[in-house]
């Protein structure tokens, strides 16, 4: 599939919360989904359910941490695979809830930005009341998924569902560092996974969490560069606006934090050489490719590099972790 085809496939002008994939501004014919005599398509679009990359960006920290925990704590394949499925469903619901909440609070801002002015709430195709009801449905399912977990995991889950995503849209109004808050939000899967499995969040997990936090600032700053001009006019704050002409230099700094933390976490976990060769060095090579190729003044280039974090970088990191899990399980036979 060509890049033009990919752009057309994802284009309908809808998306930025919870790491959703940025879209071209090409307008697609509006679809209709009728349920009980009502068109629910605008509400389905609020969830960005058709944009798989956004789910991946939220799910990768779950998957990576679960794989590390499976290796460290000797989890069986059944425990490992069921955990992956559980976390994927949770990530889908959490990301959709965050998208709905973001669009409710940002509907006036969205009308002022070319890329987002056709979102369902900004364009008037969905109502705030309907969006709130739909959000409540997601929250009920998310809270229910926390019920089987231990008490500590439920506490972390409360922050994952309500606190971090609840405040994120407000951060764009009060600080030029909303990406820093988003980093805590998007990567909550790291402490939540360890809390659910072991009832604690050990030091290596916290170090790894710090690395994923820096990774989020990396990719979401690239994302935000698409809307710099509109954001300034609308009064929206972001690291892209703050860093301005120094963005690439500062991105390199956050790249070093990411892999410095990943390396320290691997050392504390007693990781094998495969972790350092595939996950750390492979990930660094991917970051180097992104850094050298991205044109921060080109929305198309920013879109391509942003999406690469969901569709290729995440797999690079996970591959090294999976190899280590398989090797460790084999040596125990």
N, C-alpha and C positions, 0 to 999 in steps of 0.2 A: 504494500500500500504506500502510495507516495505521500509526501508531507502535505500536499494540497488536499489529498483525500482525507488524511487524518484531521486536518483543520476543519474541513467541511463536516466530518463525522461528529466532532465535538462542539460545533459552533451553534450556540443559541443565546449567547450573551449573559449567561447565568452564574457566575460562581466565584465567591471567595470567602470561605470560612472553613475552618478545620482543614486547611490544606487542599481545598478542592482545586481541580484542574482548571487553569485559566482558559478562557474561551475566546475565540475570535468574535468579532462583532457582527458577522454575517447573520442575517435573520432567516430562520427556518419557518416553514408554515406551522402554525400552531396546531398541536395535536389535541385530540379530545379523548378523555377516558370517562365514560358514563357509568355511575354507580347509583342505583336507586333514583334514577332520574336527574342526577346532578353531575355536572362536569367537574371531576376531581383532578384533572390534569394539572392545573396551576399549583395545587397542593403537593402533588407528586414531584413536580419540578422544584418545589422549595427544598426537598430533601437531597437534591443532586444525586438521586439514586442511580441515574444513568451514567454518572461519571465515576468510574471504578477507581481511577487514580487517587481520588481524595480519600477513599476508604483505605487504600494501601498505605498512604502516608500516616494514617492514624493506627493502622494495624501492625505495621512493621515493628514498632517498639514492643508490642505484645509478643509477636512471633520471635523476635531476636531474644528477648528476655526468657521466654518459655524454653527456647532451645538451650540457652546457657544453663538455666535451672535444671533442665532434663539431664544435661551432662553432669552437672555438679552434684545433683541429688539422686542420681541413678533412677530417673523415672522410667517406667515401662513404656513401650511403644503405644499401648492403649491410652495410658495417662497423657502421654505427649500429644497424640493425635486428637484426642477428645478436647484437650486444652486449646489446641489450635482452632478447632471448630467453635468452641464456646467463645473464645476471644474474637473471632471473626464476626460472629453474630453481634456481640457486644459493641465492637468497633463500628459496625454498620449503623446500629441504632444510635450510638453516641454521636457519630458524625452527622447523621440526619437531624437529630435534635439540635445540634449546634448550628447547623445551617439555617433551620427555621428561626431559632432565636436571634441569630445575627441579622436575618432579613427583616424581622419585626423591628428591631431597634435601629437598623441602618436604612430604612426605606426612604427617608428624606435625603440622606447622603447619596443613595443609589441613583436617585433621579438626576443627580448632577454629574454623574460619571458615565461616559459614553458606553463603556463595556457592561455596566450594570443597570442601565436605565430601563431595560425591558424585563427585569426580574418580576415575578408574579405580584409581589406586594407593591413594588415601586410603580408598576404600570397599572395597578388597580384591578388586575385579573383575579386576585385573591384578596380576601378580607382579613384584617387583623384578628377578628374574633375567630374566624375559621382556622387561622394559623395557630392561635393559642390552643384551641381544642386539639388540633393535630399534634402539637408539641406535647400536650398533657398525655396523650396516648403513648408517645415514645417514652416519656419519663416513667410511666407506670410499668412498662415492660423492662426498662433498665433497672429500676429499683427491685423488681421481682427477681431479676437475674443476680442481684447481690445477696438475696436471702439465703442461699445454701452456703455462702462463704463464712469464714471466721470473722470475729468481731473487728479485728484490725483491718482486714480486707474491706469490710463494710465501711469503715471510716474513710479509708483511702478512696473507696468507690464513691462516697458522698462528695469528696472533693473533685473526683473525675466527672461526675454527672452535673453537679450544681455550681460549685464554687468557681473553678477555673473557667469553664465555658460560659458561665453566667456573667462573669465580669469582663471577659475578653472584648466584646464590642465596645465597652465603655473606655477601654484603654486607648483606642484610636482618637479619643476626644481629649485625653488628659496628658498623654506622654508620647514622645517620639519613639518609644520602645515597646509598642504593642507586640512586636515579634518575640520579645523576651517573655511576655506573659503567655503568648501562644505556644512557645517552646515548652513551658510547664504543662500546658493543656494537651498538646498533641502527643506528648511522650509519657503521659501518665500511666500508660500500659506497663512501663518498666517497674515502678514501685507496686502497682496493683497486682501484677503477675507474681512477684515475689511474695507479697503479702498473702495472696490467695493460696500459694503452694506451701510456704514455710511459716507463715504467721509473723514474719518480720521482713525488714528491708535491709539486708547487710551492706556493709561499706562498698564492696565491689559493684553492687547494683546502683548505689547512689552515684558512684563515679561514672558508671555507664550512662545513667540518667543525665548527668551533666554533659556528657558527650552528645547525646541525642538532642539536648536543649540547644547546644551550639549549632548542630546540624539544622535544626528548624530555623534558626536565625539566618543561616546560610541560604536555604532554599526559599524562605518566605520573603527575604529581602530581594532576591532575584525576581520573585513574583511581583512584589510591590513596585518594582521599577517600571512595570507596564503602565501604571496609572499615575506616575509622578506629577505630571502637569495638572490633571484633573483633581488629584488629591490636594495639591496646593490651593487651587481655586475653591475647593469645597471645604477647606479647613481640616482635612483628614491628616493625621500625623502617622509617620512610619519611619522605619530605619532607612528606607530608600530615600526619603526626603531629607532626613538628618545627615546621612553619610554623603550624599550628593556626589561630587566629583571624586571623593575618596572611597567610594563604595568597593571597588575591586581590592584595594589595599586592605580594607577592614574585613572583607570577606575572607581573604587569605588568613587573617588572624583567627577568625572563627573556625576555619578549616583546621588550623593547627590545634585549637582547643579540642575539636571533635576527635581527632585521631590521637592526640595526647591522652585524653580521657579513655578512649577505647583501649589504648595500649596499657595504661595503668590498670584498668579493670581486668584485662586479660592476665596480667602479671599476678594480681591479687587472687584471681580464680585458678591460677595454675594451668592456664590454657596451653595447648600443644602448639607446635610450630605451624600447623595448618591454619590456625586462627590468625597468626601474624602475617603469613604469606598471602592468604586469600582475603580475609576480612580486612585487615589493616592496610597492607600494601595494595591490595586490589581496590579498596575503597579510596585510598589516597590517589591512585591512578585515575579513578573516575572523577574525583574532585578536580584534579589537575586538568583533565579534559574539559570539564565544565568551565573552569576558570579561564582557560585559554580561548575557548570558543564563544562564550557568551558576549553579546553586544548589548550592554545595558541600556542603550538608547533605542533598541529595536524590540518592540513588543513581541514580535514573532520569535526572535532569538531567546528572549526571556522565557516565553511560554515553553519552548522546546527544552531548555535546560531545566526549568522547574519540573516539568513532567518526567524528565529522566530520573529524578530522585525517586519517583514512585515506581516507574516501570523498568528501571535497570539497576540503579544504585542499591535499592533495597534488596534485590536478589543477590547482588555481589556480596553484601554483608552477610546475608543469611546462608549463602553457599558455604562459606568457611565455617560457620557455626554448625551447620548440618553435617559437614564432613567430620568435624570433631565429635559430634554426638554419635554418629555411626561408628567411627573408629573406637570410641570409648566403649560402646555397647558390644562391639565385636570382641574386644580384648577381655571382656568379662565372661564370655562364653566358655 
